[in-house]
Amino acid sequence: MPSTELPQQLTARRIDRPVPLRERVYQAMQELIISRQLAPGQHLVESELAEMLGVSRQPIREALQLLNSEGWVDLRPGYGAFVHAPTEAEVDQLLVVRAALESESARLAALHAEPEGVAALRKICEQGETAVKADDIDAMVAANAELHRRVTELSGNQVLLDFVAQVDRRVRWYYTPIARHRGSQSWQEHARLIDAIENKDAELAARVMREHTERTRQSYLEQRESNPEPEVRPAQVRSRRRRSAPRV
C-alpha cells in the first residue's frame, strides 16, 4: 500500500493573510494615477500622500518603489518621485498590442458567446451611452473597460484573458483623457461589435474591434499632438493636493 505520510521535504502552503498595507497603498495610488487625479509629471511628496491616504510614510515609500518598478512612477535621485509621463512610443506600442489581442478576443467571442453573454454586452453598452449623455468621464472609462473585458471573457480563452488583464490598467490610463472626445462614436462602434458577435460573424467582429481600437489609438495620438502633456522639469514642480483621494 502507498504511504499515507507526507514527504518530509513537502512544504505546506500557508493560509493567505490580509493584504499588506503597502499593497493597499500601492493599489490606491495606482488608481489615482489611472484616473489622472495624480497627473503625469506631478511631484509625489511622501508626507502629503501619507496625509491624503491616512497612513504613515513607510508604506507610501514602499508603494512608490513598487510603482517605480512597474513604470507608473519615476524616482529621480535628488528630486523625488514623479508620476510617469508616457511617451508616444509607449502608448503606440501598447495600443498596437491591445488591437491584436482584442481583435482575436472578438473573433472568438462571436464563435462562442451565448445569448446571455450578448445581453450583458448590450447592458454595458447602454451604461456607456448613459455616461456619455451625462458627461461622466469616470463612468465612460469604467464601462469601456468592462465591455472590453467581457468580450474577452466570452472568447473562452483564459490565456487571452490573462494577457488582456495585464494591459487593462494602462489602457484605462491612456483612455481617460480621450473618453469625452471619443464620446458617442465609441459606443456606436461597440454596438456594431455586439451585433457582429450576436450574429456569429467572427471575421466581422474581429474587423470591427480592430478598427475600433485603431480609432482609439489615433484619437489618443491626435489629442496628444493638439494638447501635449508638458514635461515637468524637477526644478519647476509644485505638488498638488487632492481632497477626494480614497483612504486605505
N, C-alpha and C positions, 0 to 999 in steps of 0.2 A: 504494500500500500504506500502511496506517496506520503511524504511527511507533511503533517499539518502545522509544523512550526515555521515561523517566518525566518527567512535567511538573516543571519546576523548583520550582513552588510546592507540590508534594506533600510533606507531612510524614510521614516514616516513623513507624510505631507502634513504640515501643521495647519490648524484651523486659521482661516483668514482673519486678520484683525481689522479694526476700523481703519478707514483711510487716514494715513498720516496727515497732520496739519499742513505740512509743506505741499502735499499733493492737492489738498483742497484750495490752498492759496494759489498754487500753480493754475488750477482749473479756472478759478475766479479771474485771475489776471489774464489768462489766455482769452476768456470770453470778453473781457473789457477791450482787448486788442482787436479781436474779430469784429466786434460791434463798432469799432472806431471810437469808443469812449476814451480810449488811450490811442492817440493818433500817431501815424508813422512819423518818426523823428522826435517824438516827445520824450523829454527827460523824465526818468523814473527815479524819484527820490525815495529812498527806503523809509525814512521817518514818516513821510506823507502817505505812502502806501500802507504802512502799518496802521496809522490812524484811520485811514479810509476803510480798511478791511477789519479793523478791530482785533489785530494780532500784534505780537511783538516783532521786532526787526529780524530776528533769526529766521523764521520761516519765509519772510519776504526775500532775504538774501539767498536762501536755498532755492526758492522758486525762480528767482532771476537767473540762477545758474542753469536750471533745467530749461528755462525759456531760451536762454542763450544757446544751449547745445542743440536746440531744435529749430533755431533760426527765427524765433519770434522777437528776440531782444538782442541788441548789440551791446557788449560790455567793452567800453573804451577806457583803457588804463589812464588814470589821471583825470578823467572826466566823469565816469559813472556809467549808468545803464540808460539805454535809449531804445524806444520801440523801433524795431527794424523797418526800414522803408524798402519795400520790394522793388527790385529793378524790373525794367521792361522785359528783360530776358527771362527772369524768374517766372513772371506772370505768364509769358507766352509759352514757356516750356510746360508749365503745369496745366494750362488750359488745353494745350495740344494733346497731352496725355489723357486728360479728362474726356476729350472728344472721342478718343479711340476706345476708352473703357466704356463710356456710356452709350455709344452707338451700338456696341455689342450687347450691352445690357438691354437696350430697347429691342434689338432683333430677337433675343431670346425671350424677352417678356411677351412679345407678340406670339411666340410659339407656345408658351406655357401658361399665360395668365388665364385665370378663371373669372367668371362674371363678377364675383365679389371683389376681386382684386381691381378690376376695371372701375367698379363703382367707387372704391376707395380713392382711386386716382381722380375721378370726377369730383368727389367731395373736396379733395385738397385743392383742385383747380378752382372751385368755387370760392374757397377760402382765400386763395391768392387774388382772385378778381375783386373780392370784397376789400382786401387790404389795399389794392391799387386805388379803388374808389375813395377809401378813407385816407389815402396818402400815408399809410402806416408802414414805414420802411422796415421796421423790425419784423412785422408780420409778413411782409413780402418776402424777406430773406428767409425766414423760418419756413414758410410754405414752399418756397422754391427748393430749399434743401430737402424737405420732407418728400416732395414729389419725386425728385431725382433718386433719393434713397429707396423709395417704394418701388420705382421702376426696376431698380437693380435687384431688390428682393424678389420681385415677380419673375426675374430671369431664371431663378432657381440655381444659380451658380454661386456657391459660397466663396470661391476664390475671388470672383469679380467683386462680390460684396465687400470682402476684406480690403481689396485694393482701393475701391471707391471710398470706403470709410477713411482710409489714410489721407486722401486728398480733400475730403469734405470740408474740414475746418478752414483750410486755406482758400478753397473756392468761395466759402461764405465771406471770408475776409475781403477777397477781391470783388465779390458781387455787391457788397453793401454800398459802395459809392456810386454804382450804376443802376441800382434797383429802380429808382424813380425814373431814370432815363429809359430803361428797357420797358417799364410800365406794362400797359395792356398788351403790347405786341408780344411780349414774352409769354403771356398766358394764352394768347391766341395760338402760338406755336405749341404750347403744352396741350391745348385742346386737339390740335391736329395729330399730335403724337398719340394721344389717348385713343383717338378714332382709329389710327392705324393698328394699335395694339388690340383694340376690340375686334377689328376686322381680320385679325390674324395675318396681317400683311407684314411679314418680317422685314422684307427689304425696304419697304416704305418707312416703317418705324425707324430703322437704322438711319436712313437718309434724313428724315425729319429731325432726329436727335442730333445728327452730325451738323446739319445746317443751323440748328438752334444753338448748339454750343459754339459754333464758329461765329454766329452773330454776337453772342455774349463776349467772346474774345475780342472781336473788332470794336464793340462798344466800349470795352474797358480801355483799349489802346487809344481810341478816339477821345475818350474822356480824359485820359492821362495827358494826351497831347494838348488839349484845349485848356486843361486846368491841372497842370503838373503839381505833384506834391513836392514842395521845395525841400532840398536837402538842408537839414538843420545842422548848422555848424556848432560844435560844442560850446564855443565862447558866447554864442547868441542864445543858447537855450534858456527858456524860463519854464519852470514846471507849472502845470495847470492842475488844480484840484477839482474833483467832481464830487457832488453831493449824492449822486444816485448810484454809487458803486454797491454791488452786492456784498453783504457781510458774510464772513465764513466762520 
